[in-house]
Amino acid sequence: MSSIQVDVVSAEESIFSGPAKFVALPGEAGELGILPGHVPLITRIKPGAVRIEMADGSEEFVFVAGGILEVQPSHITVLSDTAIRGKDLDEAKAAEARKAAEEAIKNAKSDIDIAKATSELSVMAAQIAALRKYRQKK
């Protein structure tokens, strides 16, 4: 069976690097599924879970807060300011951050404040959804 090299990189570190037989992640226009030999592609991705299926059938989950995806026939690169391994996600922290973002929206004094808080709320909601999806697979 063929595989494709996958690299998931955050601003701070490399989160995942290794071969995979399938990768699924949230593209701007919907869920993307990538197999070895995929045509070249560069696109933005939305906050959510990157699911990496290994050759042995096991899966790795990584939450990304949006970013850029580059696909080459034998290599996938996911670049994100924030990327967190599924096993490192903390639902309590994410729920607390979501509440803070909701409060910031209520107390916003300008359109920019509302936009920032709405963006943060979207990312936290996606992180909680990714965590639940990760736990469901376990």
Secondary structure as UniProt FT lines:
FT   STRAND          4..9
FT   STRAND          14..20
FT   STRAND          22..27
FT   TURN            28..29
FT   STRAND          30..34
FT   TURN            36..37
FT   STRAND          41..53
FT   TURN            55..56
FT   STRAND          59..72
FT   TURN            73..74
FT   STRAND          75..79
FT   STRAND          83..85
FT   HELIX           86..88
FT   HELIX           91..106
FT   HELIX           111..137
//
